[in-house]
Amino acid sequence: MNVIGFHNPDEPYGFLSNWYRSEFSVDGIKFTSMEQYMMYKKAILFEDAEIASQILKTDDVVLIKELGRKVSNYNDTVWNGMRQVVIYKGLLEKFRQNDDLKKSLLDTGDNMLAEC
């Protein structure tokens, strides 16, 4: 088994990056990237409606990441417990709703995928 490393959206296998532009919807809300989805869900989890709203108003992943760091009432233990559930659901919808990305993912075969 080989390992496929990925990081930036403009690099090989960049479609796997959380910063890669990929539109999808979850629960009737449209997202432009996994980063936007994750940081929105983080803000909602900690009941920070203001930051959640700001996150939805931009597709700038750098700004989204900064906003995610400003979430009020953040608790690392709680987020560490929920993060994988959030990521799983987001990735499922990202690839379910984007046939080209789904094909690219399937083309990786049995290789291990690693964010580097």
SERO-4910 file (N, C-alpha, C, O; in steps of 0.05 Angstrom, whole numbers):
BEGIN
 pado doro    nc1    nc2    nc3   cac1   cac2   cac3    cc1    cc2    cc3    oc1    oc2    oc3
  Met    A     17    -24      0      0      0      0     18     25      0     37     27     15
  Asn    A     11     44    -17     25     69    -18     10     90     -2    -14     87      3
  Val    A     24    111      4     12    134     18     11    158     -1     31    165    -13
  Ile    A    -13    170     -3    -17    194    -18    -19    217      1    -38    219     17
  Gly    A      1    235      0      0    258     17    -13    282      3    -11    285    -21
  Phe    A    -27    298     18    -40    322      7    -39    344     28    -38    339     52
  His    A    -40    368     18    -42    391     36    -56    415     23    -79    420     30
  Asn    A    -43    429      5    -54    452     -7    -73    445    -30    -68    425    -44
  Pro    A    -93    461    -34   -113    454    -56   -102    456    -84   -113    445   -102
  Asp    A    -79    470    -88    -68    473   -115    -46    453   -120    -33    455   -141
  Glu    A    -42    434   -103    -21    414   -106    -34    388   -116    -58    385   -116
  Pro    A    -17    369   -125    -29    343   -132    -46    332   -109    -38    334    -86
  Tyr    A    -68    321   -116    -87    310    -96    -99    332    -78   -109    327    -57
  Gly    A    -97    357    -88   -107    380    -73   -137    378    -68   -147    391    -50
  Phe    A   -151    363    -85   -180    361    -81   -187    348    -54   -210    350    -45
  Leu    A   -168    335    -41   -172    324    -15   -170    344      8   -178    339     30
  Ser    A   -159    367      2   -154    388     22   -180    400     32   -200    402     17
  Asn    A   -181    407     57   -204    420     68   -208    448     56   -230    459     57
  Trp    A   -187    459     45   -188    486     33   -196    485      3   -199    506     -9
  Tyr    A   -198    461     -8   -206    459    -36   -235    468    -40   -252    461    -25
  Arg    A   -239    485    -61   -266    495    -66   -283    472    -77   -278    461    -98
  Ser    A   -304    465    -62   -322    444    -69   -349    450    -57   -352    447    -32
  Glu    A   -368    457    -73   -394    465    -63   -410    440    -56   -412    421    -71
  Phe    A   -423    441    -33   -441    420    -24   -460    431     -3   -455    452      9
  Ser    A   -482    417      2   -502    426     21   -505    405     43   -504    381     37
  Val    A   -510    414     67   -516    396     89   -539    410    105   -537    433    113
  Asp    A   -561    395    109   -584    406    123   -594    432    111   -602    450    126
  Gly    A   -593    434     85   -603    458     71   -585    482     71   -593    503     61
  Ile    A   -561    479     82   -542    501     82   -520    495     62   -509    473     61
  Lys    A   -514    515     45   -493    512     24   -466    519     35   -463    540     48
  Phe    A   -446    503     28   -418    507     36   -401    508     12   -407    495     -9
  Thr    A   -378    522     13   -360    524     -9   -335    508     -5   -318    506    -24
  Ser    A   -331    498     19   -307    481     24   -312    466     50   -330    472     66
  Met    A   -295    445     54   -297    431     79   -289    449    102   -300    446    124
  Glu    A   -270    467     98   -261    485    119   -285    502    129   -289    506    153
  Gln    A   -301    512    109   -324    528    117   -344    511    133   -354    520    153
  Tyr    A   -349    487    123   -367    469    137   -358    464    166   -373    466    185
  Met    A   -332    456    169   -322    449    195   -323    472    215   -331    469    238
  Met    A   -314    496    205   -313    519    223   -342    529    230   -347    538    252
  Tyr    A   -360    526    211   -388    533    217   -399    514    238   -411    523    257
  Lys    A   -394    488    235   -404    468    254   -391    473    282   -404    469    302
  Lys    A   -366    481    282   -353    487    307   -366    510    321   -372    509    345
  Ala    A   -372    531    306   -386    555    317   -413    547    328   -421    556    349
  Ile    A   -428    531    313   -455    523    321   -453    506    346   -469    509    365
  Leu    A   -434    488    347   -431    470    371   -427    486    396   -438    479    417
  Phe    A   -412    508    394   -407    525    418   -426    549    420   -421    568    435
  Glu    A   -447    548    404   -469    568    405   -459    596    399   -468    615    412
  Asp    A   -441    599    380   -431    626    372   -444    633    346   -432    629    324
  Ala    A   -468    643    347   -484    649    322   -471    671    306   -473    670    281
  Glu    A   -458    690    319   -446    712    304   -423    702    287   -421    709    263
  Ile    A   -405    686    298   -383    675    282   -393    656    261   -384    656    238
  Ala    A   -413    640    268   -425    621    248   -435    637    224   -431    629    201
  Ser    A   -449    659    229   -459    676    207   -437    688    190   -439    688    166
  Gln    A   -416    697    203   -393    708    188   -380    687    171   -371    693    148
  Ile    A   -378    663    181   -365    641    166   -381    636    141   -369    631    120
  Leu    A   -408    636    142   -424    631    119   -423    653     98   -431    649     75
  Lys    A   -415    677    106   -415    700     88   -389    702     71   -387    720     54
  Thr    A   -370    684     75   -345    686     60   -337    658     50   -344    638     62
  Asp    A   -322    658     28   -310    633     18   -280    634     20   -266    617     10
  Asp    A   -269    655     34   -241    658     38   -232    639     60   -238    644     84
  Val    A   -218    618     53   -212    597     73   -192    607     94   -193    598    117
  Val    A   -175    626     88   -157    638    108   -174    653    129   -169    649    153
  Leu    A   -193    669    120   -210    683    138   -228    664    154   -232    668    178
  Ile    A   -238    643    141   -254    623    154   -239    610    177   -249    607    199
  Lys    A   -214    603    172   -197    591    193   -193    610    216   -195    602    239
  Glu    A   -188    636    210   -185    656    231   -211    659    247   -210    661    272
  Leu    A   -233    659    234   -259    661    248   -263    637    266   -273    640    288
  Gly    A   -256    614    256   -258    589    272   -242    590    298   -250    578    318
  Arg    A   -220    605    298   -204    608    322   -216    628    342   -207    630    364
  Lys    A   -236    643    333   -249    663    350   -275    653    362   -289    669    375
  Val    A   -282    629    358   -308    618    369   -308    621    399   -290    612    413
  Ser    A   -329    633    409   -333    637    438   -340    610    452   -351    592    439
  Asn    A   -333    608    477   -339    585    493   -326    559    483   -335    537    490
  Tyr    A   -305    562    467   -292    538    455   -280    521    477   -269    530    497
  Asn    A   -284    495    474   -273    475    493   -260    453    476   -272    439    461
  Asp    A   -233    451    479   -217    433    464   -226    404    467   -227    388    448
  Thr    A   -233    396    492   -242    369    497   -268    363    482   -270    341    470
  Val    A   -287    381    483   -312    377    469   -307    376    439   -318    358    425
  Trp    A   -292    394    428   -287    395    399   -272    370    390   -278    358    369
  Asn    A   -252    361    406   -238    336    399   -256    312    398   -252    294    382
  Gly    A   -276    313    415   -296    291    415   -315    292    391   -325    271    382
  Met    A   -321    315    381   -341    318    360   -329    322    332   -342    316    312
  Arg    A   -304    330    331   -291    338    305   -293    315    285   -299    320    261
  Gln    A   -287    291    293   -287    269    273   -315    263    262   -317    256    238
  Val    A   -335    266    278   -363    263    269   -369    285    248   -381    279    227
  Val    A   -361    309    254   -366    332    236   -351    327    210   -363    330    188
  Ile    A   -326    320    211   -310    315    187   -321    293    171   -323    295    146
  Tyr    A   -329    271    183   -340    248    169   -365    257    153   -367    251    129
  Lys    A   -384    270    166   -408    278    152   -402    298    129   -413    295    107
  Gly    A   -384    317    134   -377    336    113   -364    323     89   -371    329     67
  Leu    A   -345    305     94   -331    292     72   -350    274     57   -349    273     32
  Leu    A   -368    261     71   -388    244     58   -404    260     38   -408    252     15
  Glu    A   -413    283     46   -430    300     29   -413    313      7   -422    316    -16
  Lys    A   -388    322     13   -371    334     -7   -367    315    -31   -370    323    -54
  Phe    A   -362    289    -25   -357    270    -47   -383    259    -58   -383    251    -82
  Arg    A   -403    257    -43   -429    248    -52   -441    267    -72   -454    259    -92
  Gln    A   -437    293    -68   -450    314    -84   -433    324   -107   -442    341   -122
  Asn    A   -408    315   -110   -390    324   -131   -379    300   -145   -359    288   -137
  Asp    A   -391    292   -168   -384    268   -182   -354    268   -191   -341    247   -189
  Asp    A   -344    291   -199   -316    292   -208   -297    286   -185   -277    273   -188
  Leu    A   -304    297   -162   -287    293   -138   -289    264   -129   -270    252   -120
  Lys    A   -313    253   -130   -318    225   -123   -301    207   -140   -289    188   -130
  Lys    A   -301    212   -166   -285    196   -184   -255    198   -177   -241    178   -177
  Ser    A   -246    222   -172   -218    226   -165   -211    211   -139   -189    200   -137
  Leu    A   -229    212   -120   -225    197    -95   -223    167   -100   -205    154    -90
  Leu    A   -242    157   -116   -242    128   -122   -217    120   -137   -207     98   -134
  Asp    A   -207    139   -153   -182    133   -169   -157    130   -151   -137    120   -160
  Thr    A   -159    138   -126   -136    134   -108   -134    105    -99   -114     97    -87
  Gly    A   -155     90   -105   -154     61    -99   -152     55    -69   -165     68    -52
  Asp    A   -134     36    -63   -131     27    -35   -108     42    -21    -99     34      0
  Asn    A    -98     63    -34    -76     78    -22    -85     91      4   -109     99      6
  Met    A    -67     95     22    -73    110     47    -71    139     40    -52    148     28
  Leu    A    -91    155     49    -91    184     45    -83    197     71    -93    191     92
  Ala    A    -63    216     68    -52    229     92    -50    259     88    -36    268     69
  Glu    A    -63    274    105    -59    303    105    -32    309    116    -25    302    139
  Cys    A    -15    323    101     13    328    109     17    357    116     39    365    123
***
